[in-house]
Amino acid sequence: MDNHQSGPVETGAQMDYAEHEKTYEMFLAGAKWGTIQLVALMVAMAAGFFGGAGLLGGLVIFLVLGAAGVFLLR
């Protein structure tokens, strides 16, 4: 709390907008790749549990869908 400002309170401290943009881009990338992997996992689990693909079939489906999602949204 030793960040003392000499200007008006409304303006606040100087912002590092380049760092904000970098953080936002990293957040969007993480959300995109995480969503791709979670969707692939859910489809693979559904195929393995309810579609009769079993563990190895679900694993193959997960790997194929994950790789396809990364390739298509790169």
N, CA, C, O and CB atoms as a CASP TS submission, in Angstrom:
PFRMAT TS
TARGET T0000
AUTHOR 0000-0000-0000
METHOD Language model
MODEL 1
PARENT N/A
ATOM      1  N   MET     1       0.811  -1.189   0.000  1.00  0.00           N
ATOM      2  CA  MET     1       0.000   0.000   0.000  1.00  0.00           C
ATOM      3  C   MET     1       0.854   1.253   0.000  1.00  0.00           C
ATOM      4  O   MET     1       0.346   2.323   0.334  1.00  0.00           O
ATOM      5  CB  MET     1      -0.922  -0.002   1.184  1.00  0.00           C
ATOM      6  N   ASP     2       2.134   1.172  -0.361  1.00  0.00           N
ATOM      7  CA  ASP     2       2.921   2.393  -0.357  1.00  0.00           C
ATOM      8  C   ASP     2       2.990   3.023  -1.752  1.00  0.00           C
ATOM      9  O   ASP     2       3.924   3.764  -2.056  1.00  0.00           O
ATOM     10  CB  ASP     2       4.325   2.108   0.159  1.00  0.00           C
ATOM     11  N   ASN     3       2.013   2.728  -2.584  1.00  0.00           N
ATOM     12  CA  ASN     3       1.910   3.326  -3.909  1.00  0.00           C
ATOM     13  C   ASN     3       1.149   4.644  -3.784  1.00  0.00           C
ATOM     14  O   ASN     3      -0.078   4.668  -3.883  1.00  0.00           O
ATOM     15  CB  ASN     3       1.201   2.358  -4.916  1.00  0.00           C
ATOM     16  N   HIS     4       1.866   5.720  -3.571  1.00  0.00           N
ATOM     17  CA  HIS     4       1.237   7.026  -3.349  1.00  0.00           C
ATOM     18  C   HIS     4       1.099   7.760  -4.674  1.00  0.00           C
ATOM     19  O   HIS     4       2.069   7.895  -5.420  1.00  0.00           O
ATOM     20  CB  HIS     4       2.057   7.874  -2.342  1.00  0.00           C
ATOM     21  N   GLN     5      -0.092   8.228  -4.961  1.00  0.00           N
ATOM     22  CA  GLN     5      -0.373   8.971  -6.176  1.00  0.00           C
ATOM     23  C   GLN     5      -0.410  10.454  -5.879  1.00  0.00           C
ATOM     24  O   GLN     5      -0.911  10.865  -4.832  1.00  0.00           O
ATOM     25  CB  GLN     5      -1.692   8.516  -6.801  1.00  0.00           C
ATOM     26  N   SER     6       0.110  11.259  -6.781  1.00  0.00           N
ATOM     27  CA  SER     6       0.109  12.703  -6.571  1.00  0.00           C
ATOM     28  C   SER     6      -0.988  13.385  -7.385  1.00  0.00           C
ATOM     29  O   SER     6      -1.230  14.578  -7.207  1.00  0.00           O
ATOM     30  CB  SER     6       1.470  13.290  -6.935  1.00  0.00           C
ATOM     31  N   GLY     7      -1.654  12.650  -8.273  1.00  0.00           N
ATOM     32  CA  GLY     7      -2.699  13.245  -9.108  1.00  0.00           C
ATOM     33  C   GLY     7      -4.075  12.972  -8.551  1.00  0.00           C
ATOM     34  O   GLY     7      -4.218  12.500  -7.423  1.00  0.00           O
ATOM     35  N   PRO     8      -5.095  13.273  -9.348  1.00  0.00           N
ATOM     36  CA  PRO     8      -6.469  13.009  -8.910  1.00  0.00           C
ATOM     37  C   PRO     8      -6.709  11.516  -8.692  1.00  0.00           C
ATOM     38  O   PRO     8      -6.113  10.676  -9.366  1.00  0.00           O
ATOM     39  CB  PRO     8      -7.466  13.553  -9.938  1.00  0.00           C
ATOM     40  N   VAL     9      -7.570  11.203  -7.763  1.00  0.00           N
ATOM     41  CA  VAL     9      -7.866   9.808  -7.429  1.00  0.00           C
ATOM     42  C   VAL     9      -8.569   9.114  -8.595  1.00  0.00           C
ATOM     43  O   VAL     9      -8.387   7.913  -8.794  1.00  0.00           O
ATOM     44  CB  VAL     9      -8.738   9.728  -6.156  1.00  0.00           C
ATOM     45  N   GLU    10      -9.357   9.839  -9.357  1.00  0.00           N
ATOM     46  CA  GLU    10     -10.142   9.240 -10.443  1.00  0.00           C
ATOM     47  C   GLU    10      -9.257   8.647 -11.538  1.00  0.00           C
ATOM     48  O   GLU    10      -9.629   7.656 -12.167  1.00  0.00           O
ATOM     49  CB  GLU    10     -11.073  10.280 -11.048  1.00  0.00           C
ATOM     50  N   THR    11      -8.093   9.244 -11.768  1.00  0.00           N
ATOM     51  CA  THR    11      -7.252   8.743 -12.859  1.00  0.00           C
ATOM     52  C   THR    11      -6.473   7.506 -12.464  1.00  0.00           C
ATOM     53  O   THR    11      -6.168   6.689 -13.333  1.00  0.00           O
ATOM     54  CB  THR    11      -6.292   9.817 -13.314  1.00  0.00           C
ATOM     55  N   GLY    12      -6.137   7.327 -11.203  1.00  0.00           N
ATOM     56  CA  GLY    12      -5.441   6.130 -10.735  1.00  0.00           C
ATOM     57  C   GLY    12      -4.003   6.090 -11.198  1.00  0.00           C
ATOM     58  O   GLY    12      -3.448   7.091 -11.652  1.00  0.00           O
ATOM     59  N   ALA    13      -3.417   4.929 -11.077  1.00  0.00           N
ATOM     60  CA  ALA    13      -2.010   4.747 -11.436  1.00  0.00           C
ATOM     61  C   ALA    13      -1.885   4.559 -12.946  1.00  0.00           C
ATOM     62  O   ALA    13      -2.863   4.271 -13.636  1.00  0.00           O
ATOM     63  CB  ALA    13      -1.400   3.535 -10.682  1.00  0.00           C
ATOM     64  N   GLN    14      -0.678   4.726 -13.433  1.00  0.00           N
ATOM     65  CA  GLN    14      -0.408   4.485 -14.848  1.00  0.00           C
ATOM     66  C   GLN    14      -0.584   2.999 -15.154  1.00  0.00           C
ATOM     67  O   GLN    14      -0.164   2.142 -14.377  1.00  0.00           O
ATOM     68  CB  GLN    14       1.024   4.959 -15.229  1.00  0.00           C
ATOM     69  N   MET    15      -1.202   2.707 -16.280  1.00  0.00           N
ATOM     70  CA  MET    15      -1.461   1.331 -16.663  1.00  0.00           C
ATOM     71  C   MET    15      -0.454   0.872 -17.710  1.00  0.00           C
ATOM     72  O   MET    15      -0.031   1.642 -18.572  1.00  0.00           O
ATOM     73  CB  MET    15      -2.890   1.181 -17.192  1.00  0.00           C
ATOM     74  N   ASP    16      -0.085  -0.389 -17.614  1.00  0.00           N
ATOM     75  CA  ASP    16       0.778  -1.001 -18.607  1.00  0.00           C
ATOM     76  C   ASP    16      -0.135  -1.730 -19.591  1.00  0.00           C
ATOM     77  O   ASP    16      -0.423  -2.915 -19.427  1.00  0.00           O
ATOM     78  CB  ASP    16       1.832  -1.978 -17.948  1.00  0.00           C
ATOM     79  N   TYR    17      -0.583  -1.005 -20.611  1.00  0.00           N
ATOM     80  CA  TYR    17      -1.577  -1.551 -21.529  1.00  0.00           C
ATOM     81  C   TYR    17      -1.031  -2.697 -22.363  1.00  0.00           C
ATOM     82  O   TYR    17      -1.781  -3.606 -22.721  1.00  0.00           O
ATOM     83  CB  TYR    17      -2.090  -0.467 -22.437  1.00  0.00           C
ATOM     84  N   ALA    18       0.237  -2.677 -22.677  1.00  0.00           N
ATOM     85  CA  ALA    18       0.817  -3.796 -23.429  1.00  0.00           C
ATOM     86  C   ALA    18       0.735  -5.081 -22.606  1.00  0.00           C
ATOM     87  O   ALA    18       0.440  -6.146 -23.149  1.00  0.00           O
ATOM     88  CB  ALA    18       2.290  -3.494 -23.814  1.00  0.00           C
ATOM     89  N   GLU    19       0.994  -4.988 -21.306  1.00  0.00           N
ATOM     90  CA  GLU    19       0.903  -6.173 -20.444  1.00  0.00           C
ATOM     91  C   GLU    19      -0.541  -6.635 -20.296  1.00  0.00           C
ATOM     92  O   GLU    19      -0.804  -7.835 -20.231  1.00  0.00           O
ATOM     93  CB  GLU    19       1.501  -5.878 -19.062  1.00  0.00           C
ATOM     94  N   HIS    20      -1.476  -5.695 -20.244  1.00  0.00           N
ATOM     95  CA  HIS    20      -2.892  -6.056 -20.176  1.00  0.00           C
ATOM     96  C   HIS    20      -3.310  -6.810 -21.436  1.00  0.00           C
ATOM     97  O   HIS    20      -3.997  -7.828 -21.357  1.00  0.00           O
ATOM     98  CB  HIS    20      -3.764  -4.797 -19.992  1.00  0.00           C
ATOM     99  N   GLU    21      -2.895  -6.310 -22.586  1.00  0.00           N
ATOM    100  CA  GLU    21      -3.234  -6.970 -23.853  1.00  0.00           C
ATOM    101  C   GLU    21      -2.635  -8.368 -23.923  1.00  0.00           C
ATOM    102  O   GLU    21      -3.289  -9.305 -24.380  1.00  0.00           O
ATOM    103  CB  GLU    21      -2.746  -6.133 -25.042  1.00  0.00           C
ATOM    104  N   LYS    22      -1.390  -8.511 -23.471  1.00  0.00           N
ATOM    105  CA  LYS    22      -0.729  -9.824 -23.490  1.00  0.00           C
ATOM    106  C   LYS    22      -1.455 -10.811 -22.578  1.00  0.00           C
ATOM    107  O   LYS    22      -1.654 -11.970 -22.940  1.00  0.00           O
ATOM    108  CB  LYS    22       0.748  -9.693 -23.059  1.00  0.00           C
ATOM    109  N   THR    23      -1.847 -10.346 -21.401  1.00  0.00           N
ATOM    110  CA  THR    23      -2.570 -11.204 -20.465  1.00  0.00           C
ATOM    111  C   THR    23      -3.925 -11.609 -21.033  1.00  0.00           C
ATOM    112  O   THR    23      -4.339 -12.761 -20.902  1.00  0.00           O
ATOM    113  CB  THR    23      -2.754 -10.494 -19.119  1.00  0.00           C
ATOM    114  N   TYR    24      -4.609 -10.670 -21.658  1.00  0.00           N
ATOM    115  CA  TYR    24      -5.921 -10.954 -22.246  1.00  0.00           C
ATOM    116  C   TYR    24      -5.797 -11.965 -23.381  1.00  0.00           C
ATOM    117  O   TYR    24      -6.614 -12.879 -23.488  1.00  0.00           O
ATOM    118  CB  TYR    24      -6.576  -9.658 -22.759  1.00  0.00           C
ATOM    119  N   GLU    25      -4.784 -11.809 -24.228  1.00  0.00           N
ATOM    120  CA  GLU    25      -4.572 -12.759 -25.323  1.00  0.00           C
ATOM    121  C   GLU    25      -4.259 -14.153 -24.786  1.00  0.00           C
ATOM    122  O   GLU    25      -4.727 -15.149 -25.337  1.00  0.00           O
ATOM    123  CB  GLU    25      -3.434 -12.280 -26.235  1.00  0.00           C
ATOM    124  N   MET    26      -3.471 -14.229 -23.712  1.00  0.00           N
ATOM    125  CA  MET    26      -3.165 -15.531 -23.110  1.00  0.00           C
ATOM    126  C   MET    26      -4.421 -16.156 -22.507  1.00  0.00           C
ATOM    127  O   MET    26      -4.617 -17.368 -22.602  1.00  0.00           O
ATOM    128  CB  MET    26      -2.074 -15.384 -22.029  1.00  0.00           C
ATOM    129  N   PHE    27      -5.270 -15.340 -21.890  1.00  0.00           N
ATOM    130  CA  PHE    27      -6.513 -15.851 -21.329  1.00  0.00           C
ATOM    131  C   PHE    27      -7.411 -16.408 -22.432  1.00  0.00           C
ATOM    132  O   PHE    27      -7.965 -17.498 -22.289  1.00  0.00           O
ATOM    133  CB  PHE    27      -7.244 -14.746 -20.550  1.00  0.00           C
ATOM    134  N   LEU    28      -7.557 -15.664 -23.530  1.00  0.00           N
ATOM    135  CA  LEU    28      -8.389 -16.142 -24.637  1.00  0.00           C
ATOM    136  C   LEU    28      -7.838 -17.430 -25.234  1.00  0.00           C
ATOM    137  O   LEU    28      -8.602 -18.342 -25.549  1.00  0.00           O
ATOM    138  CB  LEU    28      -8.496 -15.072 -25.721  1.00  0.00           C
ATOM    139  N   ALA    29      -6.527 -17.512 -25.392  1.00  0.00           N
ATOM    140  CA  ALA    29      -5.925 -18.731 -25.940  1.00  0.00           C
ATOM    141  C   ALA    29      -6.156 -19.916 -25.000  1.00  0.00           C
ATOM    142  O   ALA    29      -6.488 -21.012 -25.453  1.00  0.00           O
ATOM    143  CB  ALA    29      -4.412 -18.527 -26.179  1.00  0.00           C
ATOM    144  N   GLY    30      -5.985 -19.703 -23.715  1.00  0.00           N
ATOM    145  CA  GLY    30      -6.224 -20.785 -22.750  1.00  0.00           C
ATOM    146  C   GLY    30      -7.674 -21.231 -22.732  1.00  0.00           C
ATOM    147  O   GLY    30      -7.964 -22.423 -22.627  1.00  0.00           O
ATOM    148  N   ALA    31      -8.581 -20.273 -22.834  1.00  0.00           N
ATOM    149  CA  ALA    31     -10.006 -20.619 -22.868  1.00  0.00           C
ATOM    150  C   ALA    31     -10.344 -21.405 -24.129  1.00  0.00           C
ATOM    151  O   ALA    31     -11.115 -22.363 -24.078  1.00  0.00           O
ATOM    152  CB  ALA    31     -10.871 -19.352 -22.789  1.00  0.00           C
ATOM    153  N   LYS    32      -9.774 -21.005 -25.252  1.00  0.00           N
ATOM    154  CA  LYS    32     -10.052 -21.685 -26.521  1.00  0.00           C
ATOM    155  C   LYS    32      -9.517 -23.115 -26.496  1.00  0.00           C
ATOM    156  O   LYS    32     -10.246 -24.056 -26.807  1.00  0.00           O
ATOM    157  CB  LYS    32      -9.430 -20.907 -27.699  1.00  0.00           C
ATOM    158  N   TRP    33      -8.237 -23.282 -26.123  1.00  0.00           N
ATOM    159  CA  TRP    33      -7.643 -24.620 -26.127  1.00  0.00           C
ATOM    160  C   TRP    33      -8.254 -25.512 -25.044  1.00  0.00           C
ATOM    161  O   TRP    33      -8.427 -26.713 -25.255  1.00  0.00           O
ATOM    162  CB  TRP    33      -6.129 -24.525 -25.928  1.00  0.00           C
ATOM    163  N   GLY    34      -8.578 -24.935 -23.900  1.00  0.00           N
ATOM    164  CA  GLY    34      -9.231 -25.708 -22.850  1.00  0.00           C
ATOM    165  C   GLY    34     -10.607 -26.189 -23.262  1.00  0.00           C
ATOM    166  O   GLY    34     -10.992 -27.322 -22.969  1.00  0.00           O
ATOM    167  N   THR    35     -11.352 -25.325 -23.944  1.00  0.00           N
ATOM    168  CA  THR    35     -12.684 -25.708 -24.425  1.00  0.00           C
ATOM    169  C   THR    35     -12.599 -26.814 -25.462  1.00  0.00           C
ATOM    170  O   THR    35     -13.403 -27.746 -25.449  1.00  0.00           O
ATOM    171  CB  THR    35     -13.408 -24.499 -25.016  1.00  0.00           C
ATOM    172  N   ILE    36     -11.632 -26.716 -26.357  1.00  0.00           N
ATOM    173  CA  ILE    36     -11.454 -27.764 -27.374  1.00  0.00           C
ATOM    174  C   ILE    36     -11.194 -29.107 -26.705  1.00  0.00           C
ATOM    175  O   ILE    36     -11.799 -30.114 -27.073  1.00  0.00           O
ATOM    176  CB  ILE    36     -10.288 -27.409 -28.333  1.00  0.00           C
ATOM    177  N   GLN    37     -10.303 -29.124 -25.733  1.00  0.00           N
ATOM    178  CA  GLN    37      -9.956 -30.386 -25.081  1.00  0.00           C
ATOM    179  C   GLN    37     -11.111 -30.922 -24.244  1.00  0.00           C
ATOM    180  O   GLN    37     -11.327 -32.133 -24.197  1.00  0.00           O
ATOM    181  CB  GLN    37      -8.722 -30.205 -24.206  1.00  0.00           C
ATOM    182  N   LEU    38     -11.851 -30.042 -23.587  1.00  0.00           N
ATOM    183  CA  LEU    38     -12.995 -30.513 -22.795  1.00  0.00           C
ATOM    184  C   LEU    38     -14.109 -31.074 -23.672  1.00  0.00           C
ATOM    185  O   LEU    38     -14.730 -32.075 -23.316  1.00  0.00           O
ATOM    186  CB  LEU    38     -13.542 -29.379 -21.938  1.00  0.00           C
ATOM    187  N   VAL    39     -14.366 -30.441 -24.810  1.00  0.00           N
ATOM    188  CA  VAL    39     -15.380 -30.971 -25.730  1.00  0.00           C
ATOM    189  C   VAL    39     -14.940 -32.327 -26.268  1.00  0.00           C
ATOM    190  O   VAL    39     -15.743 -33.256 -26.351  1.00  0.00           O
ATOM    191  CB  VAL    39     -15.634 -29.986 -26.898  1.00  0.00           C
ATOM    192  N   ALA    40     -13.668 -32.439 -26.633  1.00  0.00           N
ATOM    193  CA  ALA    40     -13.156 -33.729 -27.111  1.00  0.00           C
ATOM    194  C   ALA    40     -13.273 -34.792 -26.027  1.00  0.00           C
ATOM    195  O   ALA    40     -13.621 -35.938 -26.314  1.00  0.00           O
ATOM    196  CB  ALA    40     -11.691 -33.597 -27.563  1.00  0.00           C
ATOM    197  N   LEU    41     -12.986 -34.420 -24.786  1.00  0.00           N
ATOM    198  CA  LEU    41     -13.098 -35.368 -23.677  1.00  0.00           C
ATOM    199  C   LEU    41     -14.544 -35.807 -23.460  1.00  0.00           C
ATOM    200  O   LEU    41     -14.802 -36.993 -23.251  1.00  0.00           O
ATOM    201  CB  LEU    41     -12.543 -34.747 -22.395  1.00  0.00           C
ATOM    202  N   MET    42     -15.481 -34.878 -23.506  1.00  0.00           N
ATOM    203  CA  MET    42     -16.889 -35.222 -23.287  1.00  0.00           C
ATOM    204  C   MET    42     -17.418 -36.135 -24.396  1.00  0.00           C
ATOM    205  O   MET    42     -18.151 -37.085 -24.124  1.00  0.00           O
ATOM    206  CB  MET    42     -17.741 -33.947 -23.206  1.00  0.00           C
ATOM    207  N   VAL    43     -17.046 -35.845 -25.643  1.00  0.00           N
ATOM    208  CA  VAL    43     -17.488 -36.707 -26.756  1.00  0.00           C
ATOM    209  C   VAL    43     -16.861 -38.085 -26.622  1.00  0.00           C
ATOM    210  O   VAL    43     -17.537 -39.089 -26.850  1.00  0.00           O
ATOM    211  CB  VAL    43     -17.116 -36.079 -28.130  1.00  0.00           C
ATOM    212  N   ALA    44     -15.596 -38.157 -26.262  1.00  0.00           N
ATOM    213  CA  ALA    44     -14.927 -39.451 -26.104  1.00  0.00           C
ATOM    214  C   ALA    44     -15.526 -40.244 -24.951  1.00  0.00           C
ATOM    215  O   ALA    44     -15.693 -41.459 -25.050  1.00  0.00           O
ATOM    216  CB  ALA    44     -13.426 -39.253 -25.878  1.00  0.00           C
ATOM    217  N   MET    45     -15.850 -39.558 -23.856  1.00  0.00           N
ATOM    218  CA  MET    45     -16.477 -40.256 -22.730  1.00  0.00           C
ATOM    219  C   MET    45     -17.858 -40.778 -23.111  1.00  0.00           C
ATOM    220  O   MET    45     -18.229 -41.891 -22.738  1.00  0.00           O
ATOM    221  CB  MET    45     -16.585 -39.326 -21.513  1.00  0.00           C
ATOM    222  N   ALA    46     -18.613 -39.983 -23.847  1.00  0.00           N
ATOM    223  CA  ALA    46     -19.938 -40.432 -24.282  1.00  0.00           C
ATOM    224  C   ALA    46     -19.812 -41.643 -25.205  1.00  0.00           C
ATOM    225  O   ALA    46     -20.578 -42.599 -25.084  1.00  0.00           O
ATOM    226  CB  ALA    46     -20.693 -39.287 -24.999  1.00  0.00           C
ATOM    227  N   ALA    47     -18.857 -41.605 -26.115  1.00  0.00           N
ATOM    228  CA  ALA    47     -18.664 -42.734 -27.024  1.00  0.00           C
ATOM    229  C   ALA    47     -18.189 -43.964 -26.259  1.00  0.00           C
ATOM    230  O   ALA    47     -18.618 -45.080 -26.556  1.00  0.00           O
ATOM    231  CB  ALA    47     -17.656 -42.374 -28.126  1.00  0.00           C
ATOM    232  N   GLY    48     -17.319 -43.776 -25.287  1.00  0.00           N
ATOM    233  CA  GLY    48     -16.800 -44.911 -24.533  1.00  0.00           C
ATOM    234  C   GLY    48     -17.822 -45.527 -23.610  1.00  0.00           C
ATOM    235  O   GLY    48     -17.913 -46.750 -23.506  1.00  0.00           O
ATOM    236  N   PHE    49     -18.606 -44.679 -22.929  1.00  0.00           N
ATOM    237  CA  PHE    49     -19.569 -45.189 -21.951  1.00  0.00           C
ATOM    238  C   PHE    49     -20.871 -45.645 -22.575  1.00  0.00           C
ATOM    239  O   PHE    49     -21.391 -46.708 -22.238  1.00  0.00           O
ATOM    240  CB  PHE    49     -19.856 -44.139 -20.926  1.00  0.00           C
ATOM    241  N   PHE    50     -21.399 -44.836 -23.490  1.00  0.00           N
ATOM    242  CA  PHE    50     -22.737 -45.106 -24.016  1.00  0.00           C
ATOM    243  C   PHE    50     -22.732 -45.669 -25.425  1.00  0.00           C
ATOM    244  O   PHE    50     -23.700 -46.311 -25.834  1.00  0.00           O
ATOM    245  CB  PHE    50     -23.549 -43.855 -23.991  1.00  0.00           C
ATOM    246  N   GLY    51     -21.666 -45.443 -26.173  1.00  0.00           N
ATOM    247  CA  GLY    51     -21.622 -45.907 -27.555  1.00  0.00           C
ATOM    248  C   GLY    51     -20.988 -47.262 -27.730  1.00  0.00           C
ATOM    249  O   GLY    51     -20.974 -47.800 -28.837  1.00  0.00           O
ATOM    250  N   GLY    52     -20.470 -47.816 -26.677  1.00  0.00           N
ATOM    251  CA  GLY    52     -19.877 -49.132 -26.776  1.00  0.00           C
ATOM    252  C   GLY    52     -18.455 -49.130 -27.302  1.00  0.00           C
ATOM    253  O   GLY    52     -17.936 -50.189 -27.653  1.00  0.00           O
ATOM    254  N   ALA    53     -17.799 -47.961 -27.369  1.00  0.00           N
ATOM    255  CA  ALA    53     -16.433 -47.900 -27.889  1.00  0.00           C
ATOM    256  C   ALA    53     -15.425 -48.418 -26.871  1.00  0.00           C
ATOM    257  O   ALA    53     -14.343 -48.873 -27.244  1.00  0.00           O
ATOM    258  CB  ALA    53     -16.081 -46.470 -28.287  1.00  0.00           C
ATOM    259  N   GLY    54     -15.770 -48.352 -25.602  1.00  0.00           N
ATOM    260  CA  GLY    54     -14.857 -48.830 -24.572  1.00  0.00           C
ATOM    261  C   GLY    54     -13.743 -47.838 -24.291  1.00  0.00           C
ATOM    262  O   GLY    54     -13.729 -46.730 -24.827  1.00  0.00           O
ATOM    263  N   LEU    55     -12.814 -48.249 -23.448  1.00  0.00           N
ATOM    264  CA  LEU    55     -11.724 -47.372 -23.025  1.00  0.00           C
ATOM    265  C   LEU    55     -10.806 -47.002 -24.182  1.00  0.00           C
ATOM    266  O   LEU    55     -10.513 -45.825 -24.390  1.00  0.00           O
ATOM    267  CB  LEU    55     -10.918 -48.035 -21.924  1.00  0.00           C
ATOM    268  N   LEU    56     -10.355 -47.990 -24.929  1.00  0.00           N
ATOM    269  CA  LEU    56      -9.427 -47.706 -26.025  1.00  0.00           C
ATOM    270  C   LEU    56     -10.095 -46.937 -27.152  1.00  0.00           C
ATOM    271  O   LEU    56      -9.470 -46.066 -27.755  1.00  0.00           O
ATOM    272  CB  LEU    56      -8.844 -48.997 -26.565  1.00  0.00           C
ATOM    273  N   GLY    57     -11.333 -47.237 -27.443  1.00  0.00           N
ATOM    274  CA  GLY    57     -12.066 -46.484 -28.463  1.00  0.00           C
ATOM    275  C   GLY    57     -12.272 -45.036 -28.050  1.00  0.00           C
ATOM    276  O   GLY    57     -12.128 -44.122 -28.862  1.00  0.00           O
ATOM    277  N   GLY    58     -12.609 -44.835 -26.783  1.00  0.00           N
ATOM    278  CA  GLY    58     -12.765 -43.476 -26.279  1.00  0.00           C
ATOM    279  C   GLY    58     -11.459 -42.710 -26.312  1.00  0.00           C
ATOM    280  O   GLY    58     -11.443 -41.520 -26.627  1.00  0.00           O
ATOM    281  N   LEU    59     -10.360 -43.382 -25.988  1.00  0.00           N
ATOM    282  CA  LEU    59      -9.048 -42.745 -26.028  1.00  0.00           C
ATOM    283  C   LEU    59      -8.684 -42.343 -27.455  1.00  0.00           C
ATOM    284  O   LEU    59      -8.173 -41.248 -27.686  1.00  0.00           O
ATOM    285  CB  LEU    59      -7.979 -43.684 -25.451  1.00  0.00           C
ATOM    286  N   VAL    60      -8.946 -43.218 -28.396  1.00  0.00           N
ATOM    287  CA  VAL    60      -8.660 -42.906 -29.802  1.00  0.00           C
ATOM    288  C   VAL    60      -9.510 -41.734 -30.265  1.00  0.00           C
ATOM    289  O   VAL    60      -9.013 -40.837 -30.946  1.00  0.00           O
ATOM    290  CB  VAL    60      -8.914 -44.137 -30.702  1.00  0.00           C
ATOM    291  N   ILE    61     -10.774 -41.731 -29.906  1.00  0.00           N
ATOM    292  CA  ILE    61     -11.663 -40.630 -30.283  1.00  0.00           C
ATOM    293  C   ILE    61     -11.178 -39.325 -29.653  1.00  0.00           C
ATOM    294  O   ILE    61     -11.175 -38.288 -30.317  1.00  0.00           O
ATOM    295  CB  ILE    61     -13.121 -40.930 -29.851  1.00  0.00           C
ATOM    296  N   PHE    62     -10.770 -39.361 -28.388  1.00  0.00           N
ATOM    297  CA  PHE    62     -10.258 -38.163 -27.722  1.00  0.00           C
ATOM    298  C   PHE    62      -9.026 -37.622 -28.438  1.00  0.00           C
ATOM    299  O   PHE    62      -8.929 -36.419 -28.684  1.00  0.00           O
ATOM    300  CB  PHE    62      -9.924 -38.467 -26.259  1.00  0.00           C
ATOM    301  N   LEU    63      -8.089 -38.497 -28.771  1.00  0.00           N
ATOM    302  CA  LEU    63      -6.866 -38.054 -29.437  1.00  0.00           C
ATOM    303  C   LEU    63      -7.150 -37.482 -30.826  1.00  0.00           C
ATOM    304  O   LEU    63      -6.576 -36.465 -31.215  1.00  0.00           O
ATOM    305  CB  LEU    63      -5.881 -39.211 -29.546  1.00  0.00           C
ATOM    306  N   VAL    64      -8.032 -38.138 -31.562  1.00  0.00           N
ATOM    307  CA  VAL    64      -8.358 -37.666 -32.914  1.00  0.00           C
ATOM    308  C   VAL    64      -9.088 -36.327 -32.854  1.00  0.00           C
ATOM    309  O   VAL    64      -8.738 -35.402 -33.586  1.00  0.00           O
ATOM    310  CB  VAL    64      -9.219 -38.708 -33.661  1.00  0.00           C
ATOM    311  N   LEU    65     -10.094 -36.214 -31.995  1.00  0.00           N
ATOM    312  CA  LEU    65     -10.833 -34.951 -31.897  1.00  0.00           C
ATOM    313  C   LEU    65      -9.965 -33.827 -31.344  1.00  0.00           C
ATOM    314  O   LEU    65     -10.066 -32.690 -31.804  1.00  0.00           O
ATOM    315  CB  LEU    65     -12.066 -35.129 -31.018  1.00  0.00           C
ATOM    316  N   GLY    66      -9.120 -34.124 -30.371  1.00  0.00           N
ATOM    317  CA  GLY    66      -8.213 -33.116 -29.845  1.00  0.00           C
ATOM    318  C   GLY    66      -7.249 -32.603 -30.901  1.00  0.00           C
ATOM    319  O   GLY    66      -7.032 -31.397 -31.025  1.00  0.00           O
ATOM    320  N   ALA    67      -6.674 -33.524 -31.658  1.00  0.00           N
ATOM    321  CA  ALA    67      -5.746 -33.133 -32.712  1.00  0.00           C
ATOM    322  C   ALA    67      -6.454 -32.368 -33.835  1.00  0.00           C
ATOM    323  O   ALA    67      -5.917 -31.397 -34.368  1.00  0.00           O
ATOM    324  CB  ALA    67      -5.051 -34.366 -33.278  1.00  0.00           C
ATOM    325  N   ALA    68      -7.653 -32.809 -34.184  1.00  0.00           N
ATOM    326  CA  ALA    68      -8.421 -32.105 -35.213  1.00  0.00           C
ATOM    327  C   ALA    68      -8.796 -30.700 -34.768  1.00  0.00           C
ATOM    328  O   ALA    68      -8.730 -29.758 -35.558  1.00  0.00           O
ATOM    329  CB  ALA    68      -9.680 -32.890 -35.564  1.00  0.00           C
ATOM    330  N   GLY    69      -9.188 -30.553 -33.512  1.00  0.00           N
ATOM    331  CA  GLY    69      -9.529 -29.231 -33.005  1.00  0.00           C
ATOM    332  C   GLY    69      -8.345 -28.291 -32.983  1.00  0.00           C
ATOM    333  O   GLY    69      -8.471 -27.120 -33.342  1.00  0.00           O
ATOM    334  N   VAL    70      -7.192 -28.795 -32.565  1.00  0.00           N
ATOM    335  CA  VAL    70      -5.985 -27.959 -32.554  1.00  0.00           C
ATOM    336  C   VAL    70      -5.583 -27.598 -33.982  1.00  0.00           C
ATOM    337  O   VAL    70      -5.188 -26.461 -34.238  1.00  0.00           O
ATOM    338  CB  VAL    70      -4.818 -28.687 -31.835  1.00  0.00           C
ATOM    339  N   PHE    71      -5.676 -28.542 -34.911  1.00  0.00           N
ATOM    340  CA  PHE    71      -5.315 -28.277 -36.285  1.00  0.00           C
ATOM    341  C   PHE    71      -6.259 -27.268 -36.931  1.00  0.00           C
ATOM    342  O   PHE    71      -5.804 -26.370 -37.640  1.00  0.00           O
ATOM    343  CB  PHE    71      -5.308 -29.565 -37.074  1.00  0.00           C
ATOM    344  N   LEU    72      -7.556 -27.398 -36.700  1.00  0.00           N
ATOM    345  CA  LEU    72      -8.522 -26.521 -37.336  1.00  0.00           C
ATOM    346  C   LEU    72      -8.552 -25.115 -36.745  1.00  0.00           C
ATOM    347  O   LEU    72      -8.825 -24.158 -37.468  1.00  0.00           O
ATOM    348  CB  LEU    72      -9.878 -27.126 -37.240  1.00  0.00           C
ATOM    349  N   LEU    73      -8.280 -24.968 -35.462  1.00  0.00           N
ATOM    350  CA  LEU    73      -8.375 -23.662 -34.827  1.00  0.00           C
ATOM    351  C   LEU    73      -7.024 -23.025 -34.541  1.00  0.00           C
ATOM    352  O   LEU    73      -6.934 -22.101 -33.732  1.00  0.00           O
ATOM    353  CB  LEU    73      -9.141 -23.780 -33.556  1.00  0.00           C
ATOM    354  N   ARG    74      -6.009 -23.489 -35.173  1.00  0.00           N
ATOM    355  CA  ARG    74      -4.674 -22.950 -34.987  1.00  0.00           C
ATOM    356  C   ARG    74      -4.529 -21.607 -35.594  1.00  0.00           C
ATOM    357  O   ARG    74      -3.454 -21.011 -35.523  1.00  0.00           O
ATOM    358  CB  ARG    74      -3.659 -23.857 -35.552  1.00  0.00           C
TER
END
